[in-house]
Amino acid sequence: MTEQWQVEAVLLDMDGTLVDTERVYITSLTEVLDGFGYPDASAVCLSMIGLPGPECQQLLVDHYGADFPLPKINRAFAEKRDAMLADGLPLKPGAVALLDALRLARWPMAVVTSSSQRTADAHLTLGGIRARFELIVTRDDVARGKPSPDLYLLAAERLGVAPRACVAVEDSSVGIAAAAAAGAIALMVPDLLQPNDATRGQCAAVLPDLNAVLALLRERAGL
């Protein structure tokens, strides 16, 4: 008999999980770094997936040296990113079906993101799903972002449920580490990078898309 989960809330990462922003960000920054002649741009950018913005900026300085022109790179990146986002932001496959099912079942849910509140509002609005969420927990709310569990612990507290009664859906190893450390049931839908063995060991399941997440919640949690 399949083990059943006692689930009281669903916590959803945003970038790369609900909205297809990771490709926009990685492509934009990679092209900017390439244009300025910096080597290893693709690998450096991929290593940022799941990290808060300030940590990504520090990673660039640490990798390329103290004379790295961060303000100039940031301006060029923002211009390229905004141009790519001008026509809206696609949702990840299965996002609408999952959100519809959660709303119909009246399950509490929240967005839990390493982005700022401003960025979260912008991305969810571009994706057309901002109004679906009453609770959004962002890096502005905690001292430590992912992979620290603080964001997930705070989201569970604000929803009034125990972390162990939450399903957390993530696309990155950094996010999975945060969810697992909080004690949540961690589900991974990989985006640009596949999980390594250590990350797989922290997951209750690794799934191809949010449609599969919905199917698993119906099977294991009675959604």
Backbone bond lengths (Angstrom), bond angles and torsions (degrees), N, CA, C in turn:
res aa  C-N    CA-C-N  psi(-1)  N-CA   C-N-CA  omega(-1)  CA-C   N-CA-C  phi
1 M - - - 1.466 - - 1.525 109.77 -
2 T 1.318 116.65 134.60 1.456 121.44 -179.25 1.522 110.57 -69.37
3 E 1.336 115.71 132.04 1.461 120.13 178.25 1.521 110.17 -63.20
4 Q 1.322 115.69 134.24 1.455 120.62 179.05 1.528 110.35 -96.44
5 W 1.314 115.79 141.62 1.456 121.56 177.44 1.524 109.63 -95.62
6 Q 1.315 115.75 141.08 1.463 121.50 173.29 1.528 107.49 -95.11
7 V 1.316 115.95 95.35 1.463 121.78 -172.58 1.522 110.03 -109.75
8 E 1.327 115.42 132.15 1.459 120.93 178.65 1.522 113.00 -117.68
9 A 1.333 117.67 -11.58 1.466 120.57 -179.63 1.521 109.20 -161.39
10 V 1.327 115.19 156.87 1.464 121.78 177.26 1.524 108.30 -122.96
11 L 1.324 115.72 127.75 1.456 123.17 -178.38 1.526 108.30 -113.23
12 L 1.314 116.22 126.44 1.459 121.41 -170.79 1.519 111.56 -119.60
13 D 1.314 115.82 124.50 1.457 120.16 167.56 1.530 108.14 -63.44
14 M 1.323 116.62 161.21 1.463 119.58 -176.58 1.530 111.99 -103.82
15 D 1.329 117.14 -71.63 1.463 120.92 -173.01 1.524 111.19 -68.43
16 G 1.324 115.55 122.26 1.455 120.66 -179.73 1.511 113.86 85.91
17 T 1.341 116.90 -12.39 1.465 121.36 179.11 1.521 110.74 -109.24
18 L 1.330 116.91 -55.45 1.465 121.44 176.83 1.522 112.19 -94.22
19 V 1.322 116.24 -43.98 1.466 121.03 -177.69 1.523 109.51 -118.99
20 D 1.318 115.60 146.41 1.467 121.11 -171.65 1.523 110.86 -87.78
21 T 1.335 115.30 60.34 1.464 120.31 -177.12 1.518 113.91 -89.47
22 E 1.333 117.58 -27.01 1.463 118.94 -173.87 1.526 111.46 -57.59
23 R 1.325 117.34 -41.61 1.465 119.97 179.61 1.522 111.19 -63.10
24 V 1.334 115.80 -39.83 1.462 119.65 178.84 1.523 110.31 -62.54
25 Y 1.320 116.56 -48.27 1.464 121.06 -176.90 1.527 111.54 -67.02
26 I 1.327 116.16 -46.58 1.467 119.59 -178.01 1.521 110.71 -65.54
27 T 1.331 116.89 -44.48 1.462 120.29 179.50 1.525 111.02 -62.72
28 S 1.334 116.72 -44.51 1.468 120.51 -178.67 1.521 111.62 -61.60
29 L 1.322 116.56 -49.53 1.462 119.64 -176.76 1.524 111.50 -69.72
30 T 1.322 117.16 -38.18 1.466 119.85 178.01 1.523 110.76 -60.62
31 E 1.328 116.73 -44.69 1.464 120.16 -179.78 1.526 111.37 -64.96
32 V 1.327 117.17 -37.74 1.467 120.08 178.45 1.527 110.58 -65.99
33 L 1.325 116.88 -47.54 1.467 120.04 -179.81 1.524 111.08 -62.81
34 D 1.328 116.37 -41.63 1.468 119.71 176.19 1.525 110.51 -60.01
35 G 1.337 115.62 -42.68 1.460 120.13 -178.64 1.514 113.15 -64.01
36 F 1.325 116.90 -30.59 1.462 121.20 177.83 1.531 111.87 -88.02
37 G 1.329 116.56 -0.47 1.459 120.26 175.40 1.513 115.46 84.84
38 Y 1.333 117.77 18.78 1.466 119.76 179.56 1.529 110.01 -86.52
39 P 1.330 117.52 133.16 1.469 120.91 -177.75 1.529 111.83 -78.45
40 D 1.321 115.06 166.06 1.474 122.57 173.62 1.523 112.67 59.73
41 A 1.321 117.43 27.87 1.466 120.05 -172.82 1.527 112.06 -60.16
42 S 1.319 117.21 -45.75 1.460 119.94 -176.23 1.523 111.33 -62.74
43 A 1.322 117.09 -46.90 1.467 120.72 -178.90 1.523 111.30 -64.15
44 V 1.319 116.66 -41.15 1.466 120.39 179.39 1.524 110.28 -62.87
45 C 1.322 116.83 -44.45 1.463 120.48 -178.22 1.526 111.47 -66.50
46 L 1.309 117.40 -40.75 1.464 120.07 178.82 1.525 111.53 -63.44
47 S 1.323 117.36 -30.08 1.468 120.42 179.85 1.521 112.22 -70.48
48 M 1.331 117.34 -11.26 1.465 121.43 -179.28 1.524 113.41 -87.26
49 I 1.316 117.55 -10.92 1.461 120.37 -172.42 1.525 110.83 -57.74
50 G 1.325 115.27 126.06 1.458 121.81 178.48 1.510 115.00 92.07
51 L 1.343 117.39 -10.54 1.461 120.48 -177.58 1.528 111.23 -88.68
52 P 1.334 117.94 150.56 1.469 120.89 173.66 1.523 111.16 -64.41
53 G 1.338 116.01 154.80 1.456 121.52 -177.81 1.517 115.02 -52.87
54 P 1.345 119.00 -49.26 1.469 119.22 -179.58 1.525 112.94 -59.13
55 E 1.319 117.11 -35.88 1.462 119.80 178.46 1.524 110.99 -70.46
56 C 1.324 116.98 -33.76 1.467 120.02 175.64 1.525 110.54 -64.02
57 Q 1.319 116.37 -41.78 1.457 119.75 179.24 1.526 111.06 -65.02
58 Q 1.326 116.64 -40.54 1.460 119.89 178.30 1.525 110.88 -65.66
59 L 1.324 116.05 -35.89 1.463 120.10 177.86 1.524 110.56 -60.81
60 L 1.335 117.06 -40.89 1.465 120.80 178.64 1.523 111.16 -62.39
61 V 1.320 116.03 -45.20 1.465 120.15 -179.80 1.526 110.35 -65.05
62 D 1.323 116.56 -42.61 1.467 119.89 179.57 1.525 111.23 -63.10
63 H 1.330 116.22 -37.64 1.465 119.59 -176.04 1.527 112.03 -77.21
64 Y 1.340 116.40 -42.70 1.465 119.52 -172.23 1.524 113.87 -99.76
65 G 1.323 117.77 -8.94 1.455 119.75 175.31 1.518 113.44 108.29
66 A 1.329 115.20 163.24 1.466 121.80 -173.78 1.522 112.92 -64.44
67 D 1.343 118.13 -22.50 1.462 120.26 -179.34 1.532 112.38 -89.47
68 F 1.319 117.23 8.89 1.464 120.89 178.43 1.528 109.26 -60.92
69 P 1.346 118.65 127.14 1.478 121.47 -174.12 1.533 111.89 -80.91
70 L 1.315 116.13 72.41 1.461 120.85 -172.77 1.528 113.51 -57.57
71 P 1.339 120.24 -46.57 1.479 118.71 -179.96 1.529 112.84 -59.37
72 K 1.328 116.87 -41.29 1.466 120.26 -179.87 1.530 110.83 -66.45
73 I 1.323 116.71 -42.23 1.463 120.85 178.53 1.526 110.07 -64.42
74 N 1.326 116.80 -42.20 1.467 120.42 179.78 1.526 111.41 -60.66
75 R 1.330 116.74 -41.95 1.467 119.72 179.99 1.528 111.20 -64.60
76 A 1.324 116.34 -44.96 1.463 120.14 -179.85 1.528 110.98 -65.46
77 F 1.325 115.61 -40.03 1.464 120.27 177.89 1.523 110.98 -62.94
78 A 1.328 117.41 -45.76 1.464 121.15 -178.28 1.528 111.02 -61.70
79 E 1.322 117.22 -40.19 1.465 120.45 178.91 1.526 111.21 -63.23
80 K 1.325 116.29 -45.37 1.466 119.98 -178.69 1.528 110.73 -68.73
81 R 1.329 116.72 -42.49 1.470 120.83 178.75 1.522 111.22 -60.89
82 D 1.329 116.73 -46.97 1.461 120.43 -177.43 1.526 111.37 -64.33
83 A 1.324 116.32 -34.90 1.466 119.53 177.29 1.527 110.46 -65.03
84 M 1.331 116.59 -38.94 1.460 120.30 179.57 1.526 111.98 -70.83
85 L 1.340 116.70 -28.27 1.464 120.94 -178.33 1.525 113.12 -89.48
86 A 1.320 116.90 -2.83 1.465 120.47 -172.89 1.525 112.69 -59.70
87 D 1.314 117.42 -30.50 1.462 120.92 -177.45 1.523 113.00 -94.86
88 G 1.337 116.94 12.46 1.456 120.07 179.95 1.516 111.70 104.85
89 L 1.321 114.68 -179.81 1.456 120.63 -174.35 1.524 109.02 -130.79
90 P 1.331 117.51 117.86 1.466 119.24 -178.90 1.528 111.71 -66.79
91 L 1.319 115.51 147.13 1.456 121.16 171.76 1.519 109.30 -85.69
92 K 1.314 116.04 155.33 1.454 120.49 175.94 1.531 109.50 -73.01
93 P 1.329 117.45 149.90 1.469 120.32 -178.89 1.529 112.31 -55.53
94 G 1.318 115.36 129.48 1.457 121.15 178.46 1.510 114.76 90.41
95 A 1.333 118.26 -3.95 1.466 120.30 -176.19 1.524 111.69 -62.01
96 V 1.319 117.47 -47.65 1.464 120.43 -177.39 1.523 110.71 -64.84
97 A 1.325 117.41 -43.44 1.465 120.43 -179.77 1.525 111.06 -61.63
98 L 1.331 117.33 -42.08 1.462 120.72 179.51 1.521 110.86 -65.72
99 L 1.321 117.46 -46.97 1.462 120.49 -179.12 1.527 111.29 -64.70
100 D 1.319 116.98 -38.23 1.464 120.31 177.43 1.530 110.88 -62.47
101 A 1.327 116.51 -43.26 1.465 120.57 -178.79 1.524 111.19 -66.15
102 L 1.321 117.02 -40.59 1.463 120.54 178.80 1.527 110.87 -64.89
103 R 1.319 116.22 -41.12 1.466 119.69 179.11 1.526 110.95 -66.60
104 L 1.335 116.95 -42.74 1.462 120.89 -179.39 1.526 111.00 -62.34
105 A 1.340 116.17 -38.20 1.465 120.76 -179.87 1.530 112.36 -82.77
106 R 1.332 116.36 -5.72 1.464 122.66 -179.13 1.529 112.06 59.80
107 W 1.320 115.20 37.39 1.460 119.99 174.62 1.527 108.95 -82.54
108 P 1.319 118.12 132.19 1.468 120.03 174.29 1.526 110.72 -60.78
109 M 1.320 115.93 141.41 1.459 119.75 177.67 1.521 108.99 -148.05
110 A 1.325 114.79 160.12 1.459 120.78 179.75 1.518 109.07 -152.76
111 V 1.322 115.08 154.52 1.456 121.48 168.58 1.522 107.77 -90.41
112 V 1.328 115.99 134.28 1.469 122.27 179.39 1.525 106.69 -127.12
113 T 1.325 117.05 106.53 1.462 120.07 -168.79 1.521 112.99 -134.00
114 S 1.325 114.94 148.66 1.463 121.25 174.00 1.520 112.20 -78.50
115 S 1.327 117.10 -7.13 1.459 120.86 178.00 1.530 110.43 -76.64
116 S 1.324 115.93 167.00 1.459 121.24 174.73 1.527 109.75 -75.54
117 Q 1.332 116.10 165.98 1.467 119.82 176.97 1.526 110.51 -60.84
118 R 1.308 116.46 -40.78 1.464 120.33 -179.94 1.524 111.18 -61.04
119 T 1.329 116.16 -45.48 1.462 119.97 -179.89 1.522 110.79 -67.95
120 A 1.329 116.69 -40.50 1.464 119.96 178.94 1.525 110.68 -60.36
121 D 1.321 116.75 -46.50 1.468 120.05 178.62 1.529 110.68 -59.48
122 A 1.335 116.21 -42.54 1.463 120.46 -178.12 1.521 111.55 -66.03
123 H 1.331 117.18 -46.68 1.461 120.24 -176.90 1.526 111.58 -67.78
124 L 1.320 117.05 -42.90 1.463 119.33 179.97 1.525 111.05 -67.64
125 T 1.328 116.69 -33.61 1.468 120.39 176.27 1.523 110.65 -67.78
126 L 1.327 117.15 -44.42 1.461 120.81 177.52 1.529 111.19 -60.77
127 G 1.333 115.87 -33.41 1.456 120.13 178.22 1.517 113.89 -82.54
128 G 1.335 116.89 -6.63 1.455 121.19 177.61 1.517 114.92 77.97
129 I 1.353 117.58 20.46 1.465 119.37 -175.94 1.530 112.98 -126.60
130 R 1.327 117.88 11.45 1.471 119.40 -177.54 1.528 112.01 -58.80
131 A 1.323 117.26 -40.73 1.463 120.93 -175.10 1.525 113.00 -68.92
132 R 1.313 117.70 -12.59 1.465 120.67 -179.05 1.533 112.60 -76.69
133 F 1.325 117.67 -14.23 1.459 120.34 -172.30 1.520 111.75 -116.90
134 E 1.332 115.18 121.86 1.458 120.18 172.30 1.521 111.19 -84.96
135 L 1.331 116.57 -28.71 1.462 120.48 -177.67 1.523 110.31 -119.82
136 I 1.327 115.23 123.15 1.460 122.76 173.69 1.523 106.85 -129.60
137 V 1.313 116.70 120.62 1.462 121.86 179.20 1.522 107.51 -107.12
138 T 1.335 116.33 124.69 1.457 121.55 -173.05 1.525 111.10 -125.41
139 R 1.313 114.78 176.12 1.467 119.70 179.54 1.525 111.49 -62.70
140 D 1.337 117.31 -19.79 1.464 120.17 177.67 1.527 111.92 -67.74
141 D 1.328 116.94 -17.95 1.461 121.45 -173.28 1.524 113.96 -92.35
142 V 1.326 117.84 -10.13 1.465 120.58 -173.54 1.525 110.47 -135.82
143 A 1.322 115.03 159.64 1.466 119.97 176.71 1.522 111.30 -79.51
144 R 1.332 116.22 -30.78 1.463 121.05 -177.37 1.525 109.64 -124.09
145 G 1.328 115.98 125.59 1.455 120.18 176.98 1.517 111.65 -86.32
146 K 1.318 116.29 -173.23 1.460 121.03 175.72 1.534 109.35 -59.68
147 P 1.325 119.49 140.93 1.466 130.04 14.76 1.526 115.90 -86.22
148 S 1.327 118.47 5.22 1.463 119.64 171.40 1.531 108.91 -60.48
149 P 1.325 118.32 148.40 1.472 120.57 179.81 1.520 114.19 -78.80
150 D 1.343 117.91 -0.64 1.463 120.77 -168.07 1.530 113.82 -56.70
151 L 1.328 117.61 -41.79 1.464 120.26 -179.19 1.527 111.06 -61.69
152 Y 1.315 116.63 -43.33 1.463 120.02 -179.23 1.524 111.82 -70.88
153 L 1.311 116.55 -38.55 1.460 119.57 177.71 1.527 110.84 -63.09
154 L 1.326 116.31 -40.73 1.462 120.15 179.71 1.523 111.15 -68.08
155 A 1.324 117.13 -40.88 1.467 119.99 178.92 1.526 110.89 -61.29
156 A 1.330 116.76 -44.91 1.462 120.12 178.74 1.526 110.82 -62.36
157 E 1.328 116.00 -42.18 1.467 120.15 179.15 1.525 110.94 -60.99
158 R 1.325 117.11 -44.66 1.467 120.23 -178.10 1.528 112.11 -68.39
159 L 1.326 116.79 -27.47 1.461 120.04 176.30 1.526 112.10 -84.62
160 G 1.332 116.30 -11.55 1.451 120.40 179.07 1.511 114.20 75.92
161 V 1.340 116.46 30.71 1.465 120.73 179.61 1.527 109.17 -127.77
162 A 1.327 115.76 159.14 1.461 120.12 176.48 1.525 109.70 -75.18
163 P 1.327 118.37 142.64 1.474 119.89 178.24 1.519 113.04 -54.43
164 R 1.337 117.55 -36.39 1.468 120.19 -178.38 1.529 112.23 -67.59
165 A 1.342 116.74 -15.56 1.464 121.03 177.91 1.524 111.79 -95.93
166 C 1.330 116.48 11.78 1.465 121.70 179.86 1.527 110.19 -108.96
167 V 1.315 115.61 139.51 1.462 121.58 165.78 1.520 107.27 -95.82
168 A 1.322 116.57 128.97 1.459 122.16 177.41 1.522 108.64 -112.12
169 V 1.325 116.49 129.13 1.463 121.62 -178.27 1.524 108.34 -111.84
170 E 1.321 115.98 123.10 1.460 122.66 -173.57 1.523 110.79 -136.05
171 D 1.345 115.48 160.50 1.464 120.11 176.01 1.520 113.08 -113.07
172 S 1.336 118.41 -10.21 1.465 120.76 -172.10 1.519 111.58 -124.02
173 S 1.324 115.64 159.25 1.463 120.98 177.33 1.523 110.86 -65.91
174 V 1.328 117.09 -34.88 1.467 121.04 177.86 1.527 110.15 -62.66
175 G 1.321 116.27 -44.78 1.457 120.23 179.55 1.516 112.78 -67.22
176 I 1.327 116.59 -40.83 1.463 120.18 178.01 1.521 110.44 -62.21
177 A 1.323 117.29 -40.70 1.466 120.59 178.14 1.522 110.73 -59.90
178 A 1.334 116.78 -40.81 1.464 120.95 179.14 1.521 111.26 -65.54
179 A 1.330 116.28 -46.29 1.462 120.48 -178.62 1.522 111.28 -64.15
180 A 1.327 116.35 -43.95 1.462 120.19 -179.54 1.521 111.20 -65.20
181 A 1.329 116.98 -40.36 1.464 120.63 179.29 1.525 111.47 -64.24
182 A 1.332 116.59 -29.24 1.463 120.53 177.76 1.523 112.17 -77.36
183 G 1.326 116.87 -14.79 1.453 120.71 -179.21 1.511 114.23 93.22
184 A 1.341 117.18 9.46 1.461 120.99 -179.94 1.529 110.62 -78.51
185 I 1.319 115.57 163.64 1.467 122.23 171.76 1.524 106.58 -80.11
186 A 1.316 117.25 109.39 1.463 121.68 -170.61 1.526 111.09 -95.63
187 L 1.321 115.77 121.87 1.461 122.56 174.72 1.519 108.58 -113.64
188 M 1.318 116.63 132.70 1.460 120.52 -179.05 1.519 110.62 -113.00
189 V 1.325 114.83 131.42 1.457 122.63 169.42 1.525 105.67 -118.13
190 P 1.328 118.55 92.50 1.472 120.54 -174.02 1.519 111.68 -58.92
191 D 1.327 114.59 142.36 1.460 120.40 178.76 1.527 109.30 -105.32
192 L 1.309 117.84 -89.64 1.463 120.87 -177.00 1.521 113.17 -89.18
193 L 1.326 117.17 -22.18 1.462 121.10 -177.45 1.519 110.36 -127.12
194 Q 1.316 116.31 136.74 1.458 121.14 174.95 1.528 109.87 -80.77
195 P 1.327 117.96 150.12 1.468 120.26 -178.28 1.521 112.13 -73.22
196 N 1.337 115.63 148.26 1.458 119.50 171.44 1.529 108.73 -85.11
197 D 1.322 116.39 -179.40 1.464 119.94 -175.85 1.525 111.93 -62.77
198 A 1.334 116.49 -37.42 1.464 119.62 -179.30 1.523 110.82 -63.74
199 T 1.325 116.51 -42.76 1.462 119.96 179.34 1.521 110.97 -67.78
200 R 1.325 116.80 -41.51 1.469 119.65 177.42 1.526 111.09 -57.70
201 G 1.330 115.81 -35.83 1.451 119.87 -179.78 1.514 113.67 -67.30
202 Q 1.332 116.95 -19.37 1.466 121.49 178.21 1.525 112.55 -91.17
203 C 1.320 116.97 -6.32 1.464 121.41 -174.34 1.526 111.40 -98.91
204 A 1.323 115.37 140.38 1.458 119.61 168.53 1.521 110.21 -73.23
205 A 1.340 116.23 -27.94 1.464 121.38 176.58 1.519 108.88 -164.25
206 V 1.333 115.69 149.17 1.466 123.09 170.64 1.521 106.27 -114.22
207 L 1.326 116.41 123.47 1.464 121.50 -168.17 1.523 111.16 -126.39
208 P 1.340 117.28 156.22 1.468 119.44 -174.86 1.519 114.93 -76.86
209 D 1.335 117.84 -28.49 1.461 120.04 -178.18 1.526 109.45 -164.60
210 L 1.328 115.97 179.50 1.463 120.24 -177.29 1.526 112.36 -73.50
211 N 1.317 117.92 -20.61 1.465 119.57 171.66 1.526 110.27 -62.21
212 A 1.325 116.12 -39.47 1.463 120.50 178.44 1.526 111.03 -69.75
213 V 1.332 117.08 -33.70 1.467 120.58 174.54 1.524 109.80 -61.13
214 L 1.318 116.62 -46.33 1.463 121.09 178.97 1.526 110.84 -59.65
215 A 1.318 116.96 -45.60 1.464 120.42 179.87 1.527 111.20 -61.53
216 L 1.335 116.79 -40.34 1.462 120.07 -179.50 1.525 111.33 -68.80
217 L 1.326 117.54 -38.65 1.465 120.33 177.58 1.532 110.89 -65.15
218 R 1.301 117.03 -34.64 1.464 119.61 176.09 1.531 110.79 -67.81
219 E 1.329 115.62 -38.81 1.462 119.98 -177.86 1.519 112.49 -74.38
220 R 1.345 116.31 -43.52 1.465 120.07 -169.88 1.527 114.08 -100.18
221 A 1.340 116.92 -17.56 1.467 118.99 -173.61 1.523 113.55 -130.77
222 G 1.326 117.37 2.92 1.453 119.96 175.14 1.508 115.48 71.52
223 L 1.334 117.09 26.76 1.470 119.66 179.15 1.525 110.30 -63.94
